[in-house]
């Protein structure tokens, strides 16, 4: 399976505080990879380094075999290949749902309005939000906002979707509607890297699970290995705290 993103010896420090240390892992075409671990373990920082919202302090990020940190690559072009879904949705509240899903296509990808709207409506349909195309963002529930955010990311037709704890800001009854959309994307072969506290999702949907603690990758592997037979004591301790069954 082709490697889309390959992280090598990635470090990130904020001042004297090192938050990521010698991170090495790969994201493969068509796979769902889940980053799990306690709050503060570096998962979201790693995601933000991958799409260069944070600048790594050291290391390399290869996208389809090319090191995008070598100074020869256009960062904005690289970012168009990565869709990002944030914990707090990050929708434009002054725009309606449809315009939220077309603005990036028009401004960044230079698509005409008609083409952008057709694609936006297609993906709003896929996430069950087509009937809300003209709604204002402020009228939506948290789960609806997050589904719009996913449609917006999909409308950019990215190579990889990055999810930063997409359900953690939602009321419990809204979590399921967002996870259903993500499961559907996984079934269709979307390449996804997901920071999540939803252990059932990681166990049932992921192809690859990465456990992080204190800025390090402690253990990684297939979900059945990580959840049923973790090798590291730190992994076992974390899972014993978070698993309910």
C-alpha positions as CSV (number, residue, x, y, z in Angstrom):
1,X,0.0,0.0,0.0
2,X,1.4,3.4,-1.0
3,X,2.7,5.7,1.7
4,X,1.2,9.1,1.5
5,X,2.8,10.8,4.5
6,X,6.0,9.7,6.1
7,X,7.2,11.4,9.3
8,X,10.9,11.0,10.1
9,X,12.6,12.1,13.4
10,X,10.1,14.9,14.0
11,X,10.6,17.1,17.0
12,X,8.7,20.1,18.2
13,X,9.6,22.4,21.1
14,X,7.8,25.5,22.4
15,X,10.7,27.4,24.0
16,X,12.5,25.0,26.4
17,X,9.6,22.6,26.5
18,X,9.8,19.7,24.1
19,X,6.3,18.5,23.2
20,X,7.3,16.0,20.4
21,X,10.4,13.9,20.5
22,X,11.8,11.8,17.5
23,X,8.4,11.0,16.0
24,X,8.5,8.4,13.2
25,X,5.4,6.9,11.5
26,X,3.6,6.7,8.2
27,X,0.1,7.2,6.8
28,X,-0.7,4.8,4.0
29,X,-3.2,5.3,1.1
30,X,-6.7,4.2,2.0
31,X,-6.0,3.5,5.7
32,X,-7.5,5.0,8.8
33,X,-4.8,5.8,11.4
34,X,-5.9,6.8,14.9
35,X,-3.7,8.7,17.4
36,X,-4.7,7.9,21.0
37,X,-3.3,9.0,24.3
38,X,-3.9,11.2,27.3
39,X,-4.6,15.0,26.9
40,X,-1.2,16.7,26.6
41,X,0.6,13.7,25.0
42,X,1.3,15.7,21.8
43,X,-1.3,14.2,19.5
44,X,-2.9,17.5,18.3
45,X,0.5,19.1,18.1
46,X,1.7,16.3,15.8
47,X,-1.4,16.8,13.6
48,X,-0.8,20.6,13.4
49,X,2.9,19.9,12.5
50,X,1.8,17.6,9.7
51,X,-0.3,20.3,8.0
52,X,2.3,23.0,9.1
53,X,0.0,25.0,11.3
54,X,2.9,24.5,13.6
55,X,6.5,24.5,12.3
56,X,8.4,21.4,13.4
57,X,11.7,22.2,15.2
58,X,13.5,19.3,13.5
59,X,12.8,16.3,11.3
60,X,11.3,15.6,7.9
61,X,7.8,15.3,6.5
62,X,7.6,13.4,3.3
63,X,4.5,13.8,1.1
64,X,4.4,11.1,-1.6
65,X,8.1,10.7,-1.4
66,X,9.1,14.4,-1.3
67,X,10.3,16.2,1.8
68,X,8.1,19.2,2.0
69,X,10.3,20.8,4.6
70,X,13.3,21.1,2.3
71,X,12.5,24.7,1.4
72,X,11.8,23.8,-2.3
73,X,8.1,23.1,-1.8
74,X,5.1,25.5,-1.8
75,X,3.5,25.0,1.6
76,X,0.1,26.3,0.5
77,X,0.0,23.8,-2.4
78,X,1.0,21.0,0.0
79,X,-1.8,22.1,2.4
80,X,-4.4,21.8,-0.4
81,X,-3.8,18.0,-0.3
82,X,-4.7,17.8,3.4
83,X,-8.2,18.4,4.6
84,X,-8.4,19.5,8.3
85,X,-11.4,19.0,10.6
86,X,-11.0,20.9,13.9
87,X,-12.3,20.2,17.4
88,X,-14.2,23.6,17.4
89,X,-15.4,23.4,13.8
90,X,-13.8,26.7,12.7
91,X,-16.6,27.5,10.4
92,X,-17.2,31.1,9.1
93,X,-20.2,32.3,11.1
94,X,-20.8,35.2,8.7
95,X,-21.4,32.8,5.8
96,X,-24.1,30.3,5.2
97,X,-23.5,26.5,5.0
98,X,-23.0,26.4,1.3
99,X,-20.7,29.4,1.2
100,X,-18.6,27.8,3.9
101,X,-18.1,24.8,1.6
102,X,-17.3,26.9,-1.5
103,X,-15.0,29.7,-0.3
104,X,-11.9,27.5,-0.1
105,X,-12.6,26.0,-3.5
106,X,-13.0,29.5,-5.1
107,X,-10.2,31.4,-3.2
108,X,-7.6,28.6,-3.0
109,X,-8.3,26.2,-5.8
110,X,-9.6,28.9,-8.1
111,X,-12.7,27.1,-9.1
112,X,-15.7,28.9,-10.6
113,X,-18.7,29.4,-8.4
114,X,-21.0,27.0,-10.3
115,X,-18.4,24.1,-10.1
116,X,-17.7,24.9,-6.4
117,X,-21.4,24.9,-5.5
118,X,-22.0,21.6,-7.3
119,X,-19.2,19.9,-5.4
120,X,-20.2,21.5,-2.1
121,X,-23.8,20.3,-2.5
122,X,-22.6,16.8,-3.4
123,X,-20.6,16.5,-0.1
124,X,-23.3,18.2,2.0
125,X,-25.6,15.4,0.7
126,X,-23.0,12.8,1.7
127,X,-22.9,14.1,5.3
128,X,-26.6,14.5,5.5
129,X,-26.6,18.3,5.5
130,X,-28.0,19.1,2.0
131,X,-31.2,20.5,3.4
132,X,-29.2,23.1,5.4
133,X,-27.3,24.6,2.5
134,X,-28.8,28.0,3.0
135,X,-28.8,27.9,6.8
136,X,-26.7,30.2,8.9
137,X,-24.0,28.5,10.8
138,X,-25.3,30.0,14.1
139,X,-28.6,28.0,13.6
140,X,-26.9,24.6,13.6
141,X,-26.2,22.2,16.5
142,X,-22.7,21.1,17.2
143,X,-23.1,17.8,15.4
144,X,-24.5,19.6,12.4
145,X,-21.6,22.1,12.4
146,X,-19.0,19.3,12.5
147,X,-20.7,17.5,9.6
148,X,-20.6,20.8,7.6
149,X,-16.9,21.1,8.5
150,X,-16.3,17.6,7.2
151,X,-18.2,18.4,3.9
152,X,-16.1,21.6,3.6
153,X,-12.9,19.6,4.0
154,X,-14.1,17.0,1.5
155,X,-15.1,19.7,-1.0
156,X,-11.4,20.5,-1.4
157,X,-10.9,16.9,-2.6
158,X,-7.9,16.3,-0.4
159,X,-5.6,13.3,-0.4
160,X,-5.8,12.9,3.3
161,X,-8.3,14.0,5.9
162,X,-6.9,15.1,9.3
163,X,-9.3,15.1,12.3
164,X,-8.3,16.8,15.5
165,X,-10.6,15.3,18.2
166,X,-13.7,15.9,16.0
167,X,-16.2,14.8,18.7
168,X,-14.7,16.2,21.9
169,X,-16.7,19.5,21.7
170,X,-20.0,17.8,21.1
171,X,-22.8,16.8,23.4
172,X,-22.9,13.1,23.9
173,X,-26.0,12.6,21.8
174,X,-24.4,14.3,18.8
175,X,-21.2,12.3,18.8
176,X,-22.8,9.3,17.0
177,X,-23.9,11.4,13.9
178,X,-20.4,12.6,13.3
179,X,-18.8,9.2,13.9
180,X,-21.3,7.6,11.4
181,X,-20.1,10.0,8.7
182,X,-16.4,9.2,9.5
183,X,-17.2,5.4,9.4
184,X,-18.8,5.9,6.0
185,X,-15.7,7.7,4.7
186,X,-13.5,4.9,6.1
187,X,-15.6,2.3,4.2
188,X,-15.1,4.2,1.0
189,X,-11.3,4.1,1.4
190,X,-10.7,7.7,2.4
191,X,-7.2,8.1,3.9
192,X,-7.7,9.5,7.4
193,X,-5.5,10.5,10.4
194,X,-7.7,10.9,13.4
195,X,-6.8,12.2,16.9
196,X,-9.5,10.8,19.1
197,X,-10.7,9.9,22.5
198,X,-13.3,7.6,21.0
199,X,-11.7,4.2,21.8
200,X,-14.6,2.2,20.1
201,X,-14.0,4.1,16.9
202,X,-10.2,3.5,17.1
203,X,-10.8,-0.2,17.8
204,X,-13.5,-0.8,15.2
205,X,-12.6,1.5,12.3
206,X,-8.9,2.1,12.4
207,X,-6.4,0.1,10.4
208,X,-3.5,1.4,12.4
209,X,-3.4,2.8,16.0
210,X,-0.6,4.9,17.4
211,X,-0.4,5.4,21.2
212,X,1.4,8.6,22.3
213,X,2.5,9.6,25.8
214,X,4.6,12.6,26.8
215,X,5.5,13.6,23.3
216,X,6.6,10.1,22.3
217,X,5.2,7.3,20.2
218,X,5.2,4.5,22.8
219,X,3.5,1.8,20.7
220,X,1.8,1.4,17.4
221,X,0.2,-1.4,15.4
222,X,-3.1,-3.0,14.4
223,X,-6.0,-2.2,16.7
224,X,-6.4,-5.8,17.8
225,X,-2.8,-5.8,18.9
226,X,-2.9,-2.5,20.7
227,X,-6.2,-3.0,22.4
228,X,-6.1,-6.8,23.1
229,X,-2.4,-7.4,23.7
230,X,-0.4,-4.1,24.3
231,X,3.3,-4.7,24.8
232,X,4.1,-1.6,26.8
233,X,3.1,-0.9,30.4
234,X,2.2,2.7,29.6
235,X,-0.2,1.5,26.9
236,X,-1.8,-1.0,29.3
237,X,-2.2,1.7,32.0
238,X,-3.8,4.1,29.6
239,X,-6.2,1.6,28.2
240,X,-7.2,0.3,31.6
241,X,-8.2,3.9,32.5
242,X,-10.2,4.6,29.4
243,X,-11.8,1.3,28.3
244,X,-15.2,0.7,29.7
245,X,-15.5,-2.9,28.5
